Amino acid sequence: MDIIERFLKYVSFDTTSSDETKEDAASSPNQYELGKEIKEQLEALGGQEISMNKFGTVYGYFPGTLKGEPVALIAHMDTSNAASGGNIKPKIVKKYDGKDIELSKGITMKVSDFPALTNSEGHDLIVTDGNTLLGADDKAGIAIAMDVLNYFITNKIPHKPIEVVFSTDEEVGVGADHIEISKLHSKYGYTIDGGDIHYLCIENFNAASMNVKITGRSIHPGSAKDKMINAINVGVEFQDALPEFMRPEDTEGYEGFYHIVGFNGNEEKTNLKYIIRDFYINKLREKTDYAKLVAERLNRKYGAEVIELDIKETYTNMKSEIEKSPEIIGRIEKIFKEKGIEYAFFPIRGGTDGAVLTSRGFPCPNLGTGGANFHGRFEYLDIDQMKQMVEVIVELFK
C-alpha cells in the first residue's frame, strides 16, 4: 500500500467529531473504526506495545536497531464537524496546471479565491467533489507517519526508536486530554498536523471558549409591549457589540479574533458559542474582559441577569516552552537545510494536540502535511509535499 492508497483508505472512514464530548469515550463511534484499522496496520508492521485506549487513541512503539532517544509522531484521526466528513469522493489531479479546478458540475475551486493553489502548480493534488471536506486534516498526518514506519520496516532499514500516537477528538479541543504522556517512551515529539510543509510552527494561538446563555422573557406578541425580552434579539445585540472586524474573516498573521460558532434558541432561551483567540495572553484576556463588559452593560440595560457567560481558557501558546529546547526544532531545520528545502517559521492560527502537550511538559512543535483549505469542501492535499515530508521525517530516524 503506497502513501496515496493509505490516505484514501483513511478518508473512507467518516470520523467527524462531535461538540458533545464525553468523559469516558470518543465523541463519535466511527473514530474507533479507523483506530482499529490503524492498530491492525501497526501490528502487521511488527510494532510493540500497540494499544487503543477507551477514547480510541492508538499507540505504537518501534524500538529500532540504532541508538537514539525515542521520538513521537502525533496526528489525529477525527475531522471537523464544520463540513460533512461522510461519503467523501476524492479525486486526483495529475500535474496541476495552475488554473481553476472543477470539482464537480457547478462547483469550482477558483485560484482567485485561493491564490495559494498556484504554489502547487506541477504537483499532483487530491481534491474533493465539492460536497464534503477531504480529511487531509489530519489523515494526511497519519498517512505520513505510517509511511515512515513502512519505509523502515518493509525495507529492513536500521532506525532509531519511533513512537506513534494517533488521537481522537482533536478538532473539538480534547485530543491531547486523551493522550497519556506517562505511558510514552518519548520525551518530546512532533505533531504532523499543518498545511504547507515549508512552514515550521513553534507558536500558536492562546485560546478560550465562551458560552453565552441568555434568559429572556417570553410574552404573547399581542401583549408584549414593555414586557417581552426576546432572548434572540439580546443575542444579536451581544454579537453586534463585539468588534466588527475582529473576526476570522477579517484577520491574519498575529491578529486575534472572536469567532461565533453557534447561535440557537427562541424568545425565552438562546445560546451563543464562541472561540476567542490571540497569540498574546494579555490580549486574549482583554478580549474576554471586553465580552464580560458587554454582558454587564446589556444586563444593566434590561434590568436583569439576562446574560450569563461561561469563559474557559483552553490552551496556550507553546512558543515559550519550545524555545527552552531549541534543539528539537533545530533537528528539523538541519534536515531541511541538508535537503535544500526552503522554510520559514509561521504561527499556527489555531491549535494542535502539540500545544496542549507542550504546556504539560512534552515539547511538540508542528510540521506540515501539504494540506490546505481545511474544514471545508475546498480542502485539498498536495501529494508532492506530503511525500517530501515523509523524506524529512525519515532522515530524523536514520
C-alpha positions as CSV (number, residue, x, y, z in Angstrom):
1,M,0.0,0.0,0.0
2,D,1.6,3.3,-1.1
3,I,1.0,6.6,0.7
4,I,-1.8,7.7,-1.6
5,E,-3.7,4.4,-1.2
6,R,-3.1,4.6,2.5
7,F,-4.5,8.2,2.7
8,L,-7.5,7.3,0.5
9,K,-8.3,4.3,2.8
10,Y,-8.2,6.6,5.9
11,V,-10.6,9.2,4.4
12,S,-13.1,6.5,3.6
13,F,-13.9,6.4,7.3
14,D,-16.3,9.1,8.5
15,T,-14.6,10.2,11.7
16,T,-16.4,13.5,12.2
17,S,-16.1,14.5,15.9
18,S,-19.0,15.9,17.8
19,D,-19.2,19.0,20.0
20,E,-20.9,16.8,22.6
21,T,-17.8,15.4,24.1
22,K,-17.9,12.5,26.6
23,E,-15.9,11.9,29.7
24,D,-15.1,8.3,29.0
25,A,-15.3,7.8,25.3
26,A,-14.7,9.4,21.9
27,S,-17.4,11.8,20.8
28,S,-18.3,9.7,17.8
29,P,-18.2,5.9,17.3
30,N,-16.6,5.9,13.8
31,Q,-13.3,7.2,15.3
32,Y,-12.9,3.7,16.8
33,E,-13.4,2.1,13.5
34,L,-10.4,4.0,11.9
35,G,-8.5,3.3,15.1
36,K,-9.0,-0.4,14.7
37,E,-7.8,-0.2,11.1
38,I,-4.6,1.6,12.1
39,K,-4.0,-0.7,15.1
40,E,-4.1,-3.7,12.7
41,Q,-1.6,-2.0,10.4
42,L,0.8,-1.3,13.2
43,E,0.5,-4.9,14.3
44,A,1.2,-6.1,10.8
45,L,4.4,-3.9,10.8
46,G,5.6,-5.7,14.0
47,G,5.3,-2.9,16.4
48,Q,5.4,-3.2,20.2
49,E,3.0,-2.0,22.9
50,I,0.3,-1.4,20.4
51,S,-2.9,-0.4,22.1
52,M,-6.1,1.6,21.9
53,N,-7.4,3.3,25.0
54,K,-11.1,3.9,25.9
55,F,-11.1,7.2,23.9
56,G,-9.9,5.4,20.7
57,T,-6.3,6.9,20.9
58,V,-3.9,4.4,19.3
59,Y,-0.3,3.9,20.5
60,G,2.6,2.1,18.9
61,Y,6.3,1.7,19.6
62,F,9.1,0.6,17.2
63,P,12.4,0.3,19.2
64,G,14.6,0.1,16.1
65,T,18.2,-1.1,15.9
66,L,20.1,2.2,16.2
67,K,20.9,4.0,19.4
68,G,19.0,7.2,19.9
69,E,16.2,8.7,22.0
70,P,12.7,7.8,21.0
71,V,10.7,10.5,19.2
72,A,6.9,10.6,19.0
73,L,5.0,11.3,15.8
74,I,1.5,12.5,16.6
75,A,-1.6,13.0,14.4
76,H,-5.3,12.9,14.9
77,M,-8.0,10.7,13.4
78,D,-11.1,12.9,13.7
79,T,-12.2,15.5,11.2
80,S,-14.0,18.8,11.8
81,N,-17.8,18.9,12.1
82,A,-17.8,22.3,10.2
83,A,-18.4,20.3,7.0
84,S,-19.6,16.8,6.1
85,G,-17.0,14.1,6.6
86,G,-19.1,11.3,5.2
87,N,-19.2,9.7,1.7
88,I,-16.0,11.6,0.7
89,K,-15.3,11.3,-3.0
90,P,-11.7,12.3,-3.5
91,K,-10.2,12.9,-7.0
92,I,-6.6,13.0,-8.0
93,V,-5.5,15.9,-10.2
94,K,-2.3,15.0,-12.0
95,K,0.3,17.7,-12.7
96,Y,-1.9,20.5,-11.7
97,D,-1.8,23.3,-14.3
98,G,-2.3,26.3,-12.0
99,K,-5.8,27.0,-13.2
100,D,-9.3,26.8,-11.6
101,I,-10.3,23.2,-10.7
102,E,-13.8,21.9,-11.5
103,L,-14.6,19.7,-8.6
104,S,-18.0,18.6,-9.9
105,K,-20.7,20.2,-12.1
106,G,-21.3,23.7,-10.8
107,I,-18.6,23.6,-8.2
108,T,-15.2,25.1,-9.0
109,M,-12.3,25.8,-6.8
110,K,-11.0,29.2,-8.1
111,V,-7.5,30.5,-8.0
112,S,-8.9,33.9,-7.4
113,D,-10.5,32.7,-4.2
114,F,-7.5,30.5,-3.2
115,P,-4.3,32.0,-4.7
116,A,-2.0,29.7,-2.8
117,L,-3.2,27.0,-5.2
118,T,-0.6,28.3,-7.7
119,N,2.2,27.2,-5.3
120,S,1.2,23.6,-6.2
121,E,1.5,24.1,-10.0
122,G,3.0,21.0,-11.5
123,H,2.3,18.9,-8.4
124,D,-0.3,16.1,-8.0
125,L,-3.2,17.1,-5.9
126,I,-6.1,15.3,-4.1
127,V,-9.4,17.3,-4.1
128,T,-13.0,16.6,-3.1
129,D,-16.1,16.7,-5.3
130,G,-17.1,19.9,-3.6
131,N,-19.7,18.4,-1.3
132,T,-17.6,17.3,1.7
133,L,-14.3,18.1,3.3
134,L,-11.4,15.9,2.3
135,G,-9.9,14.8,5.7
136,A,-6.3,15.8,5.0
137,D,-6.6,17.4,8.4
138,D,-5.3,15.2,9.7
139,K,-5.4,11.9,7.9
140,A,-2.5,13.1,5.8
141,G,-0.5,13.3,9.0
142,I,-1.4,9.7,9.9
143,A,-0.5,8.6,6.3
144,I,2.9,10.3,6.6
145,A,3.7,8.7,10.0
146,M,2.6,5.3,8.7
147,D,4.6,5.6,5.5
148,V,7.7,6.5,7.5
149,L,7.2,3.3,9.5
150,N,6.5,1.3,6.4
151,Y,9.7,2.6,4.7
152,F,11.9,1.4,7.6
153,I,10.2,-1.9,8.4
154,T,9.4,-3.3,5.0
155,N,12.9,-2.4,3.6
156,K,14.6,-3.6,6.8
157,I,16.4,-0.3,7.2
158,P,18.0,0.3,10.6
159,H,16.4,3.2,12.5
160,K,16.2,4.9,15.9
161,P,13.2,4.3,18.1
162,I,9.9,5.6,16.7
163,E,6.8,6.1,18.6
164,V,3.4,6.9,17.1
165,V,0.3,8.4,18.8
166,F,-3.0,8.9,16.9
167,S,-5.6,10.8,18.9
168,T,-9.3,11.3,18.7
169,D,-11.4,14.5,19.2
170,E,-8.6,16.9,18.5
171,E,-11.0,19.1,16.4
172,V,-13.2,19.6,19.5
173,G,-10.3,20.5,21.7
174,V,-9.8,17.4,23.9
175,G,-7.5,15.3,21.7
176,A,-4.5,15.8,24.0
177,D,-6.6,15.1,27.1
178,H,-6.9,11.5,25.6
179,I,-3.1,11.1,25.4
180,E,-1.4,9.5,28.4
181,I,2.0,11.1,28.5
182,S,3.1,8.8,31.3
183,K,2.9,5.7,29.1
184,L,5.1,7.2,26.3
185,H,8.8,6.3,25.9
186,S,9.5,9.6,24.2
187,K,10.3,12.9,26.0
188,Y,9.2,15.0,23.0
189,G,7.6,14.7,19.6
190,Y,6.2,16.4,16.6
191,T,2.6,16.8,15.6
192,I,2.2,16.3,11.8
193,D,-0.9,18.5,11.5
194,G,-0.3,21.5,9.4
195,G,-0.5,22.9,5.9
196,D,2.4,23.9,3.6
197,I,5.4,21.9,4.6
198,H,7.7,24.9,4.2
199,Y,6.3,26.4,7.3
200,L,7.7,25.2,10.7
201,C,5.4,26.0,13.6
202,I,6.6,26.6,17.1
203,E,3.9,29.1,18.2
204,N,0.1,29.1,18.2
205,F,-2.9,30.9,19.5
206,N,-3.8,31.2,23.1
207,A,-7.4,30.0,23.2
208,A,-10.6,30.5,25.2
209,S,-14.1,29.2,24.7
210,M,-17.1,31.3,25.6
211,N,-20.7,30.1,26.0
212,V,-23.3,32.9,26.3
213,K,-26.5,31.8,28.0
214,I,-29.4,34.3,27.5
215,T,-32.6,34.0,29.5
216,G,-35.3,36.2,28.1
217,R,-39.0,36.8,29.0
218,S,-41.5,35.4,26.5
219,I,-44.8,37.2,26.3
220,H,-47.5,36.7,23.7
221,P,-46.6,39.1,20.9
222,G,-50.1,40.6,21.0
223,S,-49.5,42.0,24.5
224,A,-45.6,42.1,24.6
225,K,-45.1,45.8,24.7
226,D,-42.7,46.8,27.5
227,K,-42.9,43.3,28.9
228,M,-41.1,40.9,26.4
229,I,-37.3,40.4,26.5
230,N,-36.6,38.5,23.3
231,A,-33.5,36.4,24.0
232,I,-32.8,36.1,20.3
233,N,-32.6,39.9,19.9
234,V,-30.4,40.1,23.0
235,G,-28.1,37.6,21.4
236,V,-28.0,39.7,18.2
237,E,-27.1,42.7,20.4
238,F,-24.4,40.9,22.1
239,Q,-22.8,39.7,18.8
240,D,-23.1,43.2,17.3
241,A,-21.4,44.8,20.3
242,L,-18.2,42.8,19.7
243,P,-15.6,44.4,17.4
244,E,-17.0,44.0,13.9
245,F,-13.6,43.5,12.2
246,M,-12.1,41.3,14.9
247,R,-13.4,38.1,13.2
248,P,-11.5,35.3,11.4
249,E,-12.6,36.5,8.0
250,D,-11.0,39.9,8.7
251,T,-7.8,38.9,10.5
252,E,-4.5,37.4,9.6
253,G,-0.9,36.9,10.9
254,Y,-0.7,37.7,14.6
255,E,-4.2,39.3,14.8
256,G,-6.6,37.7,17.2
257,F,-10.4,37.3,16.9
258,Y,-13.8,36.4,18.3
259,H,-15.5,33.6,16.3
260,I,-19.1,32.7,16.7
261,V,-19.6,29.0,16.1
262,G,-23.2,28.5,17.3
263,F,-26.4,30.5,17.7
264,N,-29.6,28.8,18.6
265,G,-32.7,29.2,20.7
266,N,-36.0,31.1,21.0
267,E,-37.5,34.1,22.7
268,E,-37.1,32.6,26.2
269,K,-33.8,30.8,25.9
270,T,-30.9,31.5,23.5
271,N,-27.3,30.2,23.5
272,L,-24.3,31.5,21.6
273,K,-21.0,29.7,21.4
274,Y,-17.6,31.4,20.6
275,I,-14.0,30.6,20.4
276,I,-11.6,33.5,21.2
277,R,-8.0,33.5,20.0
278,D,-4.9,35.6,20.4
279,F,-1.1,35.0,20.3
280,Y,-0.6,37.1,23.3
281,I,-2.2,36.0,26.6
282,N,-2.7,39.6,27.8
283,K,-4.6,40.4,24.6
284,L,-6.7,37.2,24.9
285,R,-7.7,38.3,28.4
286,E,-8.5,41.8,27.1
287,K,-10.9,40.2,24.7
288,T,-12.6,38.1,27.3
289,D,-12.8,41.1,29.7
290,Y,-14.5,43.1,26.9
291,A,-17.1,40.4,26.4
292,K,-17.8,40.5,30.1
293,L,-18.2,44.3,29.9
294,V,-20.7,43.9,27.0
295,A,-22.7,41.3,29.1
296,E,-22.7,43.6,32.1
297,R,-23.9,46.6,30.1
298,L,-26.7,44.6,28.5
299,N,-27.8,43.2,31.9
300,R,-27.9,46.8,33.1
301,K,-30.0,47.8,30.1
302,Y,-32.6,45.1,30.7
303,G,-32.5,45.5,34.5
304,A,-32.0,41.7,35.0
305,E,-29.4,39.0,34.8
306,V,-30.4,38.2,31.2
307,I,-26.9,37.2,30.1
308,E,-24.6,34.6,31.8
309,L,-21.1,34.0,30.5
310,D,-19.0,30.8,30.8
311,I,-15.5,31.5,29.7
312,K,-12.7,29.0,29.9
313,E,-9.1,29.2,28.7
314,T,-8.5,26.0,26.8
315,Y,-4.8,26.0,25.6
316,T,-1.8,28.3,25.5
317,N,0.9,29.4,23.0
318,M,3.6,26.8,23.1
319,K,6.4,29.2,21.9
320,S,7.9,29.9,25.3
321,E,8.2,26.2,26.2
322,I,9.5,25.2,22.8
323,E,12.2,27.8,23.0
324,K,13.6,26.1,26.1
325,S,14.5,23.1,24.0
326,P,15.7,24.7,20.7
327,E,17.4,21.5,19.6
328,I,14.0,19.9,19.0
329,I,13.1,22.1,16.1
330,G,16.8,22.5,15.3
331,R,16.9,18.9,14.2
332,I,14.2,19.6,11.6
333,E,15.9,22.8,10.4
334,K,19.1,20.8,9.8
335,I,17.3,18.3,7.7
336,F,15.6,21.0,5.6
337,K,18.9,22.7,5.0
338,E,20.6,19.5,4.1
339,K,17.9,18.6,1.6
340,G,17.8,22.2,0.2
341,I,14.2,22.8,1.2
342,E,13.3,26.4,1.9
343,Y,11.5,27.0,5.2
344,A,10.2,29.7,7.4
345,F,8.7,29.9,10.9
346,F,5.0,30.6,10.7
347,P,2.5,31.0,13.6
348,I,-0.4,28.5,13.7
349,R,-3.6,30.4,13.6
350,G,-5.3,27.6,15.6
351,G,-4.1,24.9,17.9
352,T,-2.9,21.3,17.9
353,D,-2.6,18.5,20.3
354,G,1.0,19.5,20.5
355,A,0.1,22.9,22.0
356,V,-1.6,21.2,25.0
357,L,1.1,18.5,25.3
358,T,3.8,21.2,25.3
359,S,2.0,23.0,28.2
360,R,2.1,19.7,30.1
361,G,5.9,19.4,29.7
362,F,6.0,17.4,26.5
363,P,7.5,19.7,23.8
364,C,5.8,19.2,20.5
365,P,6.3,21.6,17.6
366,N,4.2,21.1,14.4
367,L,5.1,20.0,10.9
368,G,3.1,20.4,7.7
369,T,1.4,17.8,5.6
370,G,0.8,19.6,2.3
371,G,-2.9,20.1,3.0
372,A,-4.9,23.3,2.6
373,N,-8.3,24.9,3.0
374,F,-9.1,22.7,6.0
375,H,-12.6,22.3,7.5
376,G,-14.4,22.9,4.2
377,R,-15.4,21.5,0.8
378,F,-12.5,23.2,-0.9
379,E,-9.9,21.3,1.1
380,Y,-7.1,19.7,-0.9
381,L,-3.8,17.9,-0.4
382,D,-0.5,18.4,-2.3
383,I,0.8,14.9,-2.8
384,D,4.3,16.0,-3.7
385,Q,4.6,18.0,-0.4
386,M,3.2,15.0,1.6
387,K,5.8,12.7,0.1
388,Q,8.5,15.3,0.8
389,M,7.6,15.4,4.5
390,V,8.0,11.6,4.6
391,E,11.5,12.1,3.3
392,V,12.2,14.7,6.0
393,I,11.0,12.6,8.9
394,V,12.8,9.5,7.6
395,E,16.1,11.4,7.9
396,L,15.1,12.2,11.6
397,F,15.3,8.5,12.4
398,K,18.3,7.4,10.4
